[in-house]
């Protein structure tokens, strides 16, 4: 990740980023299966998760069998609760240098944005479901998997976080080296996944309001004609309201503090909406 990765991506030399299936059942590595096959009768493996600050840590105990094997894992004499098996979806049980571990595949690629203080990261893991989720400051604890944006915002030099599908876009404090933030973002995402964290529910995190036929029609035009270009630049646009011909939106992610945001708003968003709704929309304002 970094400058060379960005150059290769711009030249079309990057291989497609694999999308990891986070819903797949807990998998076993070859080393794990070999070890389990070698266990003597009456011995087995017990896997459980224990709540700790920041998530749930996985504990793996090898020894006397602790009851019937988990469904689908009978051949391996592995026990775990249904709740823990659900938390461990998309992960792999492995034996590394004689020690039992849980691993989670993660590939991260940095991509520049038009905002010199914004950077978007493409991830092989889904980080947000539903609507894009934008955060600054304190993350409401009511948001499912709120620890993910909270971890990122705790990194010194990050001022905002935008999560959308398998991407995360951050804004930095001007002058903070990208090399430091690249490393810190990678570490935060890995920690979140290893502590059984999942994607943020963007529908619950969104503060978007509105209602009515015009509001819904504008949302559809934004989603189809405006948002894709903004998403490619690591940003997002959120429709907040419509009143007396004035459309109120929020530009988030890399677009929030981008020097070109005013041009995007007037030359792109406002023009498109006025053409789509002649006589109904006079202007677009950003908050």
N, C-alpha and C positions, 0 to 999 in steps of 0.2 A: 504494500500500500504506500502511496506517496507519488512523487513527481513522475517516476518512470511508469508506474501503473496508469497515471493520468494520460501520459503521452501515448502509451500503447492503446488505451481506450479511444483516444481521439483519432488515431490512425486506423482504427478498426482491427487491431492486432490481438485484442483480448479475446480469449475463448468465452463463450456464453457463461454467465454466472449460474451455477447450479442452484435450483430451488429445493431446499431440504423439506421433506415431509414431516412436519412437527406432530402429525397425528398418528404416525406409525407406532405400533406397540414397541415396548422395550426390546432392543436387539441384543444379541450376544456375539462378542468377537470370537474368532477362531481360538484364541488363547483361553478365553473364558470357557468355551465349550470343552476344550481338551482337559482343563483342570476339573470341571464338574464331572466329566466322564471317569476321571481317575479317582474320585472320592470313594472311600470304602462304604459298604452298606451301612445305613443308619445315619450317614453324614449328609449334609446339605448346605445350602446357602440361604441366608435370610436378608432381605433388603427392605429397609424402611427409611422414611424421611422424618427428620426431627426439626421442629420450628426453631430457628435462630434469628438474631437480628439480620434483616435483609432478605429473608426467605426461608427455605427449608433445606437443610444439609442432609445428604444421603449417607446413611450408615449401612455398611455391609459386613455381615458376620458369618464366618465359616465355622461350622461345628455340627453338633447333633441336630438332626432335622427338627424343625419347629412346627410340624403339622403337615397337612396335605399341601402339595405343590400348587402354585398359582395356576389358574386356567390358562392353557396354551403353553405352559412351561413344565408340564409334568415330567417330560423326558430328562429335565435337568435338575430335578429335586431343588427347585428354587421357590421359596415362599415369600409372599409380600401381600399386603392388603390391597383390596380393589382400589381404594383411594390413592395409595402410593403408586400403583401401576398406572393410574390415570395421570398422575403428576409426572411420571417418568416417560411418557410418550415422546417419541422422537429422539431418545437418548440410547446410548449403547453401554452395556456392562462389559468391562474389559479387565484383563489381568496384566498389569504393567510392572515389570521388574519384581514379580512376586507379590504385588499389592493390588487388591481389588479397587477399581476406580469406575466412576461414571464419566463418560465423555459425551460431548455435544459438538457436532460439526458446525463450524462457523467460518465462512469466508467473507471478508469485508474489502470493498474497493472504494477508494476516495474519488470523488468527481468534483472538479471546480464548478463554480456558479458565477454568474455575472457580478455578484456581490463579492468584493474582495475579502469581506469578513464573514462570508457564508460558505459552508462546504457540505456537500451531500455524500452520504455513504450508502452504497448498495450492499445489501446483506443477503447471504444465502438462507437466512432465517426470516420468517414473517415476524415483524415487530409490532404491527398494528392491524387490527381488523375493523371493518366498517369505515366510517369517516376518518380523514386525517385528524390527528390530535396535536394541538399546539400548546406548549407550556413555557411559562416564564415564572420565576420566583417559586413559591410554594405549590406543590402538586396536591390537589385534594385527595385525601385518603380514600374517598368513596370511589375513585377511579380504579377499576380492576387492573392489577399489575402496575399500580402507581409507582412501585419501586424502580421501574425501568427509567422513566423520565427523571425521577428524583435522583437516581445515581448519576445520570448524565449532567443534570444541573448542578450537582455537587462538585463537579470538576472545575477547578479554578480556571477562569478564562472563558467559560461557556455561559452565554447570557440567554439563549433561548433554544428550544428543542422542538422540532417538527417531525412527527412519526407518521409515515404513510406506507401501508403495505410492507414491503421489505426494504424500506429506505428510512434513514434518519438524517435530517438536515440540522446543522447547528450554526448558531451565530457566535462569533468569538469577540472578546474584548480586543480592539485594535492593538496590534503589536505582539500578541501572544503567538509563539511559534506554532505553525501547523503540525510540525513533527511531534511536539509534545501532546497536542490534542489528539492526533491520530492514534498514538499509543494509548492514551487514556480512554478514548472511546472504545477501542478494541477490548481493553481490559474490563471496562464496565459492562459491556454486552456479554462477554464470556462469564463474568461473575454472576450476572443475572440468570443466564441459562443454567449454569452449574448449580445454582440455588433453587432450581425448579421453577424459575420465573417463566411466564408466558407472554404473549403479545398484549398490548394495551387495547382495550375496547374503545375504539374511537367514537362510536355512537354514544356511549355514556359519557365520554370525556368532553364531547363537543358542547359548546355553549351557544350554538346557533339557534336563533329563534325565528319568528316569522309565522306565516300561515297565509292561507288564501290562495286563490287560483293564480294570481299574478306572481306572487312569491315563488310558488312551485314551478311556474313556467320559466321564471328567470333562473332558478336553480338548475333546471334542465339545460338551458342554453349555456350557462357557465360551465357545467360539467362536460358538455359535448364540444363546445367551441373555444373556451377560454382556458379552463383548468389544465388540459394536457400540456400546453406549451409552458405554463407556469411550473407544473410538476417537473418537467425536464430540467428546469433551472434550479431545482431544489427548493421550490417555494410552494405555497398553497394560497388559495383565495377562499374566503369564508363569507357567505351572504348573511348579513345581520338583520337587514330590514328594508322595507320599501314604504315610502310615505310621500304623498304629494309630488310624485314624479322624481323623487330623489332616492337613489339606491345606495345603501350603506354597506360597505364591505370591509373586511380586514385582510391585509396581505401578510402572510406569515412565513416562517422559515427564512430562507436566504433572501426573499423578496422584501422582508419587513424593513430592513435598513439599506436596501440596495440603492445606489445613486440613480438607477434608471427606473425606480418604482413609480415616479410621477408620470413618466412617459408610458409605462405599462398601463397605468390606470386610465389616463386620458386617451392615448393613442390606440390602446387595445381594448380594454374592458368597456369603457364608456362608449366608444364608437360601435363596438359589436352589439351592445345592448340597445343603443338608440336605433340601430338599423333593424334589430329583431322586434322592437316594440315601438314603432313610430307613433309619436303623439302621447305615449304613456310614460316615457322616461326622459327627463331633461338632463340630468347629470348623475355622476357617480362620485361618492365621497368615501375617503378612507379614514378609519378610526384606529 
